Amino acid sequence: MVMVANKKSQDQMTEDLSLFLGNNTIRFTVWLHGVLDKLRSVTTEPSSLKSSDTNIFDSNVPSNKSNFSRGD
């Protein structure tokens, strides 16, 4: 998780994990980067959708802050 958060490349991960994973290091890093690529492709929205949907929740929810008290 730390290597993913630090955006390490597949080669950097392979080098860092080789001591722990031994012969399975390359197989693991290829699999992991495949999963990460798949997640990126699924979670990336086209730019036209991002701009039109950014305030969907803000504009449709009425503000009723004054109707609630701390005891509710």
ZIFENSUL-V446693 format. One record per backbone hydrogen bond with DSSP energy under -0.5 kcal/mol. NH is the residue of the N-H (numbers start at 1). CO is the residue of the C=O. Records with the same first field share a line. If there is no record, write none. Layout:
NH = CO, CO
//
This chain:
5 = 1
6 = 2
7 = 4
8 = 3
13 = 9
14 = 10
15 = 11
16 = 12
17 = 13
18 = 14
20 = 17
21 = 17
22 = 18
24 = 21
25 = 22
28 = 24
29 = 25
30 = 26
31 = 27
32 = 28
33 = 29
34 = 30
35 = 31
36 = 32
37 = 33
38 = 34
39 = 35
40 = 36
41 = 37
42 = 38
43 = 39
44 = 40
45 = 43
49 = 46
50 = 46
51 = 47
52 = 48
53 = 49
54 = 50
56 = 53
59 = 55
60 = 56
61 = 57
62 = 60
64 = 62
67 = 64
68 = 65
72 = 69
//
